Amino acid sequence: MDGYLVEGYARRSTAEPVAAVEARARTAASAMRRDGLDVRFVRSVFVPADETWFHLFAAPDEATAVEASRRAELRVDRVVAAAL
């Protein structure tokens, strides 16, 4: 399984707590696994100085990582392959 880093931008003033974002991403990935899609949420990081979120997913392809992000209501501005 490959890794995909999903990048999204958010104003510092409106950024949610990391734990809340991770909970949504974990829930979305779990629901997708129940539907037969092999995706796992790994971790989220928010960089306040850059107003940027990074969400790491293990997934068979970019489209699956994007779908997990969409289901978790994460903003997706860029997706890149990442080594796990």
ZADO-512920 format. One line per 4 residues: number of its first residue (from 1); their letters; for each residue z, y, x of N, C-alpha, C. Coordinates in Angstrom, 1 decimal. Layout:
NUM> a> Z:Y:X:Z:Y:X:Z:Y:X | ...
***
This chain:
1> mdgy> 0.0:-1.2:0.8:0.0:0.0:0.0:0.0:1.2:0.9 | -0.8:2.2:0.5:-0.9:3.5:1.3:0.1:4.5:0.8 | 0.3:5.5:1.6:1.2:6.6:1.2:0.3:7.8:0.9 | 0.8:8.6:-0.1:0.1:9.9:-0.5:1.2:10.9:-0.6
5> lveg> 0.9:12.1:0.1:1.8:13.2:0.0:1.2:14.2:-1.0 | 1.9:14.5:-2.0:1.5:15.4:-3.1:2.2:16.7:-2.8 | 1.4:17.7:-2.7:1.9:19.1:-2.4:1.8:20.0:-3.6 | 2.8:20.7:-3.9:2.7:21.7:-5.0:3.6:22.9:-4.7
9> yarr> 3.1:24.0:-5.3:3.8:25.3:-5.0:4.7:25.7:-6.2 | 5.8:26.3:-5.9:6.8:26.7:-6.9:7.5:27.9:-6.3 | 7.7:28.9:-7.2:8.5:30.0:-6.7:10.0:29.6:-6.4 | 10.5:30.1:-5.4:11.9:29.8:-5.0:12.8:30.0:-6.2
13> stae> 12.6:31.1:-6.9:13.5:31.4:-8.0:13.5:30.5:-9.2 | 12.4:29.7:-9.3:12.2:28.8:-10.4:12.3:27.3:-10.0 | 12.6:27.1:-8.7:12.6:25.7:-8.2:13.8:24.9:-8.8 | 13.5:23.7:-9.3:14.5:22.8:-9.8:15.3:22.2:-8.6
17> pvaa> 16.5:21.6:-8.9:17.2:20.9:-7.9:16.4:19.6:-7.5 | 16.4:19.3:-6.2:15.6:18.2:-5.7:16.0:16.9:-6.5 | 17.2:16.7:-6.7:17.7:15.5:-7.4:17.0:15.3:-8.8 | 16.8:16.4:-9.5:16.2:16.4:-10.8:14.7:16.0:-10.7
21> vear> 14.1:16.6:-9.8:12.6:16.3:-9.6:12.5:14.9:-9.1 | 13.3:14.4:-8.2:13.2:13.0:-7.8:13.4:12.1:-8.9 | 14.4:12.4:-9.8:14.7:11.5:-11.0:13.4:11.4:-11.9 | 12.7:12.5:-12.1:11.5:12.4:-12.9:10.4:11.6:-12.3
25> arta> 10.3:11.8:-11.0:9.2:11.1:-10.2:9.5:9.6:-10.2 | 10.8:9.2:-10.0:11.2:7.8:-10.0:11.0:7.2:-11.3 | 11.3:7.9:-12.4:11.1:7.4:-13.7:9.7:7.2:-14.0 | 8.8:8.1:-13.7:7.4:8.0:-13.9:6.8:6.8:-13.1
29> asam> 7.2:6.6:-11.9:6.7:5.5:-11.1:7.2:4.2:-11.7 | 8.4:4.1:-12.1:8.9:2.9:-12.7:8.2:2.5:-14.0 | 7.9:3.5:-14.8:7.1:3.3:-16.0:5.7:2.8:-15.7 | 5.1:3.3:-14.7:3.8:2.9:-14.3:3.8:1.4:-13.8
33> rrdg> 4.9:1.1:-13.1:5.0:-0.3:-12.6:5.1:-1.3:-13.8 | 5.9:-0.9:-14.8:6.0:-1.7:-16.0:4.6:-1.9:-16.7 | 3.7:-0.9:-16.5:2.4:-1.0:-17.0:1.4:-1.7:-16.1 | 1.9:-2.3:-15.0:1.1:-3.0:-14.1:0.5:-2.3:-12.9
37> ldvr> 0.8:-1.0:-12.7:0.3:-0.2:-11.6:1.3:-0.2:-10.5 | 0.9:-0.6:-9.3:1.7:-0.7:-8.1:1.9:0.7:-7.5 | 2.9:1.4:-7.9:3.2:2.7:-7.3:4.7:2.8:-7.2 | 5.1:3.5:-6.1:6.5:3.7:-5.8:6.7:5.1:-5.4
41> fvrs> 7.8:5.7:-5.9:8.2:7.0:-5.5:9.1:6.9:-4.2 | 8.8:7.7:-3.2:9.6:7.6:-2.0:10.6:8.7:-1.8 | 10.2:9.9:-1.9:11.1:11.1:-1.7:10.4:12.4:-2.0 | 11.2:13.4:-2.3:10.7:14.8:-2.5:11.5:15.7:-1.6
45> vfvp> 10.8:16.7:-1.1:11.4:17.7:-0.3:10.9:19.1:-0.7 | 11.8:20.0:-0.9:11.4:21.4:-1.2:11.6:22.3:0.0 | 10.6:23.1:0.4:10.8:24.0:1.5:10.8:25.4:0.9 | 12.0:26.0:0.7:12.1:27.3:0.0:11.3:28.4:0.7
49> adet> 11.3:28.4:2.0:10.7:29.5:2.8:9.2:29.5:2.5 | 8.6:28.4:2.2:7.2:28.3:1.9:6.9:28.1:0.4 | 7.9:28.0:-0.3:7.8:27.8:-1.8:6.9:26.6:-2.1 | 7.2:25.5:-1.3:6.3:24.3:-1.4:7.2:23.0:-1.6
53> wfhl> 6.7:22.2:-2.5:7.2:20.9:-2.8:6.3:19.9:-2.1 | 7.0:18.8:-1.5:6.2:17.7:-1.0:6.8:16.4:-1.7 | 6.0:15.6:-2.3:6.4:14.4:-3.0:5.6:13.2:-2.3 | 6.4:12.2:-1.9:5.7:11.1:-1.2:5.7:9.9:-2.1
57> faap> 4.6:9.4:-2.3:4.4:8.2:-3.2:3.7:7.1:-2.3 | 4.1:5.8:-2.6:3.4:4.7:-2.1:2.5:4.2:-3.2 | 1.2:4.1:-3.0:0.3:3.8:-4.1:-1.0:3.2:-3.6 | -1.7:2.5:-4.4:-3.0:1.8:-3.9:-4.1:2.8:-3.7
61> deat> -4.0:4.0:-4.3:-5.0:5.0:-4.1:-4.5:6.4:-4.5 | -5.3:7.4:-4.2:-4.9:8.8:-4.5:-4.7:9.0:-6.0 | -5.6:8.5:-6.8:-5.6:8.7:-8.2:-4.3:8.2:-8.8 | -3.8:7.1:-8.4:-2.5:6.6:-8.9:-1.4:7.5:-8.5
65> avea> -1.4:8.0:-7.3:-0.3:9.0:-6.9:-0.4:10.2:-7.8 | -1.6:10.7:-8.0:-1.7:11.9:-8.9:-1.3:11.6:-10.3 | -1.6:10.4:-10.8:-1.2:10.1:-12.2:0.4:10.0:-12.3 | 1.0:9.5:-11.2:2.5:9.4:-11.2:3.0:10.8:-11.2
69> srra> 2.4:11.7:-10.4:2.9:13.1:-10.4:2.7:13.8:-11.7 | 1.5:13.5:-12.4:1.3:14.1:-13.7:2.3:13.7:-14.7 | 2.6:12.4:-14.7:3.6:11.8:-15.6:5.0:12.4:-15.4 | 5.3:12.7:-14.1:6.6:13.3:-13.8:6.6:14.8:-13.9
73> elrv> 5.5:15.4:-14.4:5.3:16.8:-14.6:5.5:17.6:-13.3 | 4.9:17.1:-12.2:5.0:17.7:-10.9:3.7:18.5:-10.7 | 3.7:19.7:-10.2:2.5:20.4:-9.9:1.8:19.8:-8.7 | 0.5:19.6:-8.9:-0.3:19.0:-7.8:-1.4:20.0:-7.3
77> drvv> -1.2:20.6:-6.1:-2.1:21.5:-5.6:-3.0:20.9:-4.5 | -2.4:19.8:-3.9:-3.1:19.1:-2.8:-2.5:17.8:-2.6 | -3.4:16.8:-2.3:-3.0:15.4:-2.0:-3.6:15.0:-0.7 | -2.8:14.4:0.2:-3.3:13.9:1.5:-2.7:12.5:1.7
81> aaal> -3.5:11.7:2.4:-3.0:10.4:2.8:-1.9:10.6:3.8 | -0.9:9.7:3.8:0.2:9.8:4.7:0.6:8.4:5.2 | 1.0:8.3:6.4:1.5:7.0:7.0:2.9:6.8:6.4 | 3.1:5.5:6.0:4.5:5.1:5.6:5.1:4.3:6.6
***
